[in-house]
Amino acid sequence: MSAIVRSSQSQLLRRAIQLDAIATAAMAALLIAAAAPLSQWLHLPQNLLLGAGLVLVPYVAFLGWLLSRERISAPQAWSVIAINACWTIDSAILLLSGWVSPNALGLAFVIVQALAVAAFAELQYFGLRKQQRG
């Protein structure tokens, strides 16, 4: 019975990390495979898009490793939340700093992906809180 309870307590955290892994893997593949055309469409530097895609690969591997564990510890969960928070903040800094000059589509692309990453961080935080209370 305790295994069933423990499993349900961490379900939200595990599902949030699974969704993060799937979305991040898809984004990494898109950025790596289509950096050149995306750069033209979004008016974002090709090297920025390619570099972002390559940076996501070890993150996806880390998420996969976490998901292979029986239980995700609080420090592990906090590391995922922190990485997602940093990505969101860095996305805002990228746009506010003037380092890039995206067109409207590029601006929307950066904002939407940052909001999605923030949503993953929030879900992971709620999942961790639920796990800690249980």
N, C-alpha and C positions, 0 to 999 in steps of 0.2 A: 504493500500500500504506500509506503513512504517513497518508493521509486516513482510511482504515478504522481504523487503530490509534487515531488521535486521537479519532475518533468514539466508539469503544468505551470509551476511557478516561474520557470525560465523560458517558457514558450514565447512570450512577447519579445524578449531580448534576442532569442535565437532566430525568430522570424525576421526581426528588424535587421539583424546582421546578414541573414540569407538574402533578403531583398537588396541590401546594400551591396553585397558581393555580386549579385546578378546585374544590377544596374551599373556598377562600377566596371565590371568586365565588359559589358556592352559599350560603355563610353570609352574605355581604353581601346577596344577594337576599332571603334569608329574613328577616334582621334589618330590612331596609328595608321590605319589603312587609308584614311581620306583626309589627311592633314592638308594636302595641296588644294583640293577643291573646296574644302571647308574654309581655308584661308581666304580664297577669292570671294566666297559667298558671304563670309562674316566680317571681312576686313580685319582679321586678327592674324598676327604673324604665324607663318607655317611652323617655325621652330618652336614657338610657344605651344601650339596645339600638339605637335609631335612629342615634345618634352612632357607635356601634361599626361598624354596617353602612356608614355613609357614609365612615368612615375607611378601611375595607377597599377601597373602590373605587380610589383611586389606587395602593394596594399591588398590586392585581390588574393594573392597567395597567402598573406597573413590571415585574411578573413576565412579563407578555406581551411587553414590550419586550425583556427579557433573553432570552426564549425565541426571539425573532426573530433574535438574534445568532448568528453561526456558532460562536462560542466564548464561554463565560461565564468572565470573568476571576476571579481569586482575590478581588480587592477587591469585585467585584460579588456573588460568592457569600457573602463574609463579611458584606456588608450585609444580605442576605436572612436569614442565620443570626442576626445580631444583632437584626433586627426581630422574628423569631420568638421569640428568647429574651426580648426585652423584653415581648412580648405575654404570654408564659407567666408571667413574673414579675409583670406588672401584674395578671393574673387572680388570682394568689395574694394580692397586696396588696389587691385589691378585696374578696376574701372575708375576709381576716384583719383588715382595718382597721375593720370594722363600718360602712362607708359604705353598705352595702346589707344587707337582711335577706331573702335569698331563702328560699323554701320548699325542701323536700328535692329537688324536681324542678329548681328553679333552681340549687341547689347542685351537683347532678349535671351540669347543663348547662354551668356554668362550668368545673367540674373536667374533664369529658370533652373539651371543646373545647381547654382548656389542655394537656391531655395529647396531644391530636392535633397541636397546634402544636409542642409539644416534640419529638414524634416526627418531624415534618417537618424541624425544625432538626437533629436528629441524623442523619437520612438525608442531608441536604444537607452536613453536616460530613463524613460518611464519603465522600460523592461527591466533595467537594472534595479530601479527602486522596488519594483514588484518582487523581484528575486530576493532582495535584501530583507523585505518585510516578511516574506514567506519562510 
